[in-house]
Amino acid sequence: MKTRPYIVSHMVASIDGRIDCSMVEKISGDEYYTTLERLDCPSLLEGRVTLEHYSAEKEPFVATVNKPVDKPSVNIAVKSDAYMVAVDTRGRLRWPSSEIDGTPLLCIVSELVPEEYLDMLREQEISWICIGKDSIDLPRAMEILRNEFDVKRLAVLGGGHINGRFLEAGLIDEVSLLLAPGIDGRAGQTALFDGIRDMSHPPVPLKLASVEPLANGTVWVRYTLKKIDQDDKTGKGMTQ
Protein backbone atom coordinates (compact mmCIF):
# COMPACT_ATOMS: atom_id res chain seq x y z
CA MET A 1 0.00 0.00 0.00
CA LYS A 2 1.34 3.43 -0.98
CA THR A 3 1.67 5.73 2.02
CA ARG A 4 2.28 8.99 0.12
CA PRO A 5 2.12 10.36 -3.43
CA TYR A 6 4.95 10.14 -5.94
CA ILE A 7 6.35 13.68 -5.69
CA VAL A 8 7.99 15.64 -8.51
CA SER A 9 9.67 19.01 -7.95
CA HIS A 10 9.04 20.99 -11.17
CA MET A 11 10.89 24.30 -11.49
CA VAL A 12 12.24 26.79 -14.01
CA ALA A 13 15.45 28.67 -13.22
CA SER A 14 18.17 30.79 -14.73
CA ILE A 15 21.37 28.88 -15.43
CA ASP A 16 22.77 30.06 -12.08
CA GLY A 17 19.87 28.35 -10.31
CA ARG A 18 17.84 31.41 -9.29
CA ILE A 19 14.04 31.36 -9.34
CA ASP A 20 12.77 34.91 -8.73
CA CYS A 21 9.37 34.99 -10.47
CA SER A 22 9.75 38.35 -12.22
CA MET A 23 13.21 37.38 -13.46
CA VAL A 24 12.38 33.95 -14.89
CA GLU A 25 9.29 35.36 -16.63
CA LYS A 26 11.64 37.56 -18.67
CA ILE A 27 13.85 34.69 -19.89
CA SER A 28 11.31 31.89 -20.39
CA GLY A 29 8.12 31.21 -22.34
CA ASP A 30 5.23 28.77 -21.89
CA GLU A 31 7.49 25.68 -21.74
CA TYR A 32 7.05 25.50 -17.96
CA TYR A 33 3.37 24.69 -18.41
CA THR A 34 3.71 22.44 -21.45
CA THR A 35 6.30 20.27 -19.69
CA LEU A 36 4.20 20.26 -16.51
CA GLU A 37 1.35 18.67 -18.48
CA ARG A 38 3.72 15.92 -19.63
CA LEU A 39 4.60 15.01 -16.03
CA ASP A 40 1.11 13.52 -15.52
CA CYS A 41 0.66 15.07 -12.07
CA PRO A 42 -3.00 16.13 -11.79
CA SER A 43 -2.48 17.63 -8.31
CA LEU A 44 -0.14 20.58 -7.80
CA LEU A 45 1.37 22.07 -4.64
CA GLU A 46 2.69 25.59 -4.05
CA GLY A 47 4.05 27.45 -1.02
CA ARG A 48 2.67 30.58 0.58
CA VAL A 49 5.04 33.04 -1.14
CA THR A 50 4.23 31.75 -4.64
CA LEU A 51 0.51 31.71 -3.92
CA GLU A 52 0.62 35.27 -2.55
CA HIS A 53 2.18 36.34 -5.83
CA TYR A 54 -0.26 34.59 -8.17
CA SER A 55 -3.49 33.32 -6.56
CA ALA A 56 -4.45 34.53 -3.08
CA GLU A 57 -6.06 37.78 -2.00
CA LYS A 58 -3.58 40.60 -1.46
CA GLU A 59 -4.62 41.29 2.13
CA PRO A 60 -3.68 38.52 4.63
CA PHE A 61 -6.08 36.81 7.01
CA VAL A 62 -6.08 38.37 10.48
CA ALA A 63 -7.87 36.58 13.33
CA THR A 64 -10.11 38.48 15.72
CA VAL A 65 -9.24 36.08 18.54
CA ASN A 66 -5.92 34.39 17.88
CA LYS A 67 -6.74 31.05 19.52
CA PRO A 68 -4.72 28.20 17.92
CA VAL A 69 -6.55 25.04 16.87
CA ASP A 70 -3.90 22.98 18.72
CA LYS A 71 -5.07 19.63 17.37
CA PRO A 72 -4.91 17.77 14.05
CA SER A 73 -7.92 17.71 11.75
CA VAL A 74 -8.89 16.92 8.17
CA ASN A 75 -11.76 18.38 6.18
CA ILE A 76 -12.74 16.87 2.84
CA ALA A 77 -14.96 19.57 1.36
CA VAL A 78 -14.99 17.95 -2.08
CA LYS A 79 -13.66 14.74 -3.57
CA SER A 80 -11.73 15.34 -6.77
CA ASP A 81 -9.31 13.69 -9.18
CA ALA A 82 -7.03 16.71 -8.78
CA TYR A 83 -6.31 19.37 -6.15
CA MET A 84 -4.44 22.66 -5.97
CA VAL A 85 -2.58 22.23 -2.69
CA ALA A 86 -1.56 25.33 -0.70
CA VAL A 87 1.07 25.09 2.07
CA ASP A 88 0.35 27.88 4.55
CA THR A 89 1.77 27.10 8.00
CA ARG A 90 0.02 29.79 10.07
CA GLY A 91 -3.07 30.41 7.94
CA ARG A 92 -2.24 33.79 6.42
CA LEU A 93 -3.76 33.39 2.96
CA ARG A 94 -7.29 34.45 2.06
CA TRP A 95 -8.96 33.05 -1.03
CA PRO A 96 -11.22 34.64 -3.63
CA SER A 97 -12.67 31.23 -4.47
CA SER A 98 -12.66 27.59 -3.42
CA GLU A 99 -10.88 26.78 -6.70
CA ILE A 100 -7.76 27.88 -8.56
CA ASP A 101 -8.09 27.67 -12.34
CA GLY A 102 -11.05 25.31 -11.92
CA THR A 103 -9.23 22.91 -9.57
CA PRO A 104 -10.48 22.49 -5.98
CA LEU A 105 -8.26 24.12 -3.36
CA LEU A 106 -6.80 22.10 -0.48
CA CYS A 107 -4.91 23.92 2.30
CA ILE A 108 -2.21 22.31 4.44
CA VAL A 109 -1.70 24.18 7.70
CA SER A 110 -0.17 23.57 11.11
CA GLU A 111 -2.01 23.32 14.42
CA LEU A 112 -0.87 26.89 15.12
CA VAL A 113 -3.62 28.27 12.85
CA PRO A 114 -6.44 30.18 14.54
CA GLU A 115 -9.77 28.38 14.86
CA GLU A 116 -11.28 31.28 12.89
CA TYR A 117 -9.11 30.38 9.91
CA LEU A 118 -10.52 26.87 9.66
CA ASP A 119 -14.01 28.33 10.12
CA MET A 120 -13.35 30.54 7.10
CA LEU A 121 -12.18 27.57 5.02
CA ARG A 122 -15.24 25.58 6.06
CA GLU A 123 -17.57 28.43 5.03
CA GLN A 124 -15.86 28.61 1.63
CA GLU A 125 -16.06 24.82 1.23
CA ILE A 126 -12.28 24.49 1.04
CA SER A 127 -10.63 21.22 2.08
CA TRP A 128 -7.78 21.23 4.58
CA ILE A 129 -5.17 19.10 6.34
CA CYS A 130 -4.17 20.53 9.72
CA ILE A 131 -1.17 18.63 11.10
CA GLY A 132 1.95 19.50 13.14
CA LYS A 133 2.36 21.28 16.47
CA ASP A 134 5.02 23.90 15.75
CA SER A 135 5.21 23.58 11.97
CA ILE A 136 3.53 21.48 9.31
CA ASP A 137 4.35 17.79 9.65
CA LEU A 138 5.04 17.30 5.94
CA PRO A 139 5.54 13.50 5.96
CA ARG A 140 2.25 12.99 7.79
CA ALA A 141 0.49 15.54 5.56
CA MET A 142 1.64 13.64 2.48
CA GLU A 143 0.33 10.37 3.95
CA ILE A 144 -3.07 11.99 4.50
CA LEU A 145 -3.00 13.43 0.99
CA ARG A 146 -2.49 9.94 -0.44
CA ASN A 147 -4.72 7.90 1.83
CA GLU A 148 -7.66 10.26 2.38
CA PHE A 149 -7.63 12.42 -0.77
CA ASP A 150 -6.31 9.67 -3.08
CA VAL A 151 -3.55 11.86 -4.56
CA LYS A 152 -1.18 9.46 -6.33
CA ARG A 153 1.12 11.92 -8.14
CA LEU A 154 1.94 15.41 -6.95
CA ALA A 155 4.00 18.19 -8.57
CA VAL A 156 5.63 20.61 -6.12
CA LEU A 157 5.99 23.98 -7.84
CA GLY A 158 8.17 25.84 -5.32
CA GLY A 159 9.56 28.33 -4.31
CA GLY A 160 12.96 27.48 -2.99
CA HIS A 161 12.14 27.20 0.70
CA ILE A 162 9.19 24.84 0.27
CA ASN A 163 11.39 22.80 -2.09
CA GLY A 164 14.05 22.74 0.61
CA ARG A 165 11.57 21.52 3.22
CA PHE A 166 10.41 18.68 0.98
CA LEU A 167 14.01 17.77 0.20
CA GLU A 168 15.05 17.83 3.87
CA ALA A 169 12.09 15.59 4.75
CA GLY A 170 13.09 13.05 2.09
CA LEU A 171 9.82 13.48 0.22
CA ILE A 172 11.00 14.21 -3.33
CA ASP A 173 11.14 11.35 -5.84
CA GLU A 174 12.00 13.30 -8.99
CA VAL A 175 13.37 16.70 -10.00
CA SER A 176 12.06 18.24 -13.23
CA LEU A 177 14.22 21.27 -14.01
CA LEU A 178 13.90 23.77 -16.84
CA LEU A 179 17.10 25.76 -17.32
CA ALA A 180 16.04 28.93 -19.13
CA PRO A 181 18.54 30.78 -21.36
CA GLY A 182 19.48 33.60 -19.02
CA ILE A 183 21.56 34.54 -15.97
CA ASP A 184 20.33 36.30 -12.83
CA GLY A 185 23.55 36.97 -10.90
CA ARG A 186 22.01 39.24 -8.25
CA ALA A 187 23.16 38.68 -4.67
CA GLY A 188 20.77 37.15 -2.17
CA GLN A 189 18.27 35.60 -4.58
CA THR A 190 16.60 32.33 -3.58
CA ALA A 191 17.98 29.17 -5.17
CA LEU A 192 16.03 26.16 -6.48
CA PHE A 193 16.37 24.41 -3.13
CA ASP A 194 17.02 26.69 -0.19
CA GLY A 195 16.60 27.23 3.53
CA ILE A 196 17.99 23.99 5.05
CA ARG A 197 19.63 25.21 8.25
CA ASP A 198 21.28 21.93 9.26
CA MET A 199 24.80 22.53 7.92
CA SER A 200 25.59 18.82 8.30
CA HIS A 201 22.79 17.86 5.90
CA PRO A 202 24.49 15.78 3.18
CA PRO A 203 24.23 16.62 -0.52
CA VAL A 204 21.42 14.71 -2.21
CA PRO A 205 22.69 12.56 -5.11
CA LEU A 206 20.66 12.37 -8.31
CA LYS A 207 20.38 9.97 -11.23
CA LEU A 208 19.95 11.52 -14.66
CA ALA A 209 16.72 10.33 -16.29
CA SER A 210 16.51 12.50 -19.43
CA VAL A 211 17.71 15.70 -21.11
CA GLU A 212 15.60 17.46 -23.73
CA PRO A 213 16.45 20.73 -25.50
CA LEU A 214 13.37 22.86 -26.19
CA ALA A 215 12.79 25.17 -29.14
CA ASN A 216 13.51 28.48 -27.41
CA GLY A 217 16.88 27.49 -25.92
CA THR A 218 15.54 26.10 -22.63
CA VAL A 219 16.87 22.69 -21.54
CA TRP A 220 14.55 20.28 -19.71
CA VAL A 221 16.47 17.99 -17.36
CA ARG A 222 14.84 15.25 -15.30
CA TYR A 223 16.48 13.44 -12.38
CA THR A 224 15.39 10.76 -9.96
CA LEU A 225 16.75 10.76 -6.43
CA LYS A 226 19.13 8.19 -5.06
CA LYS A 227 18.58 7.13 -1.48
CA ILE A 228 21.14 7.88 1.23
CA ASP A 229 21.70 5.87 4.38
CA GLN A 230 20.71 8.49 6.95
CA ASP A 231 23.26 7.07 9.42
CA ASP A 232 26.04 7.85 6.94
CA LYS A 233 26.34 11.64 6.77
CA THR A 234 29.30 11.38 4.39
CA GLY A 235 27.02 10.10 1.65
CA LYS A 236 29.10 6.94 1.13
CA GLY A 237 26.19 4.71 2.10
CA MET A 238 23.94 5.70 -0.79
CA THR A 239 22.03 3.07 -2.74
CA GLN A 240 20.35 3.26 -6.13
ABEGO torsion letter per residue (X at the ends): XBABBBBBBBBBBBAAGBABAAAAAAABBAAAAAAAAAAGBABBBBBAAAAAAAABBABBBBBABBBBAGBBBBBBABBBABBBBBBBAAGABBBABABBGGBBBBBBBBAABBAAAAAAAAAAGBBBBBBEAABBBAAAAAAAAAAAAGBABBBBAOBAAAAAAAAAAGABABBBBBBBBBBAGBBGBBBABBGBABAABBBBBBBBABBBBBAAGBBBBBBBBBBBBAABAAGAABBX
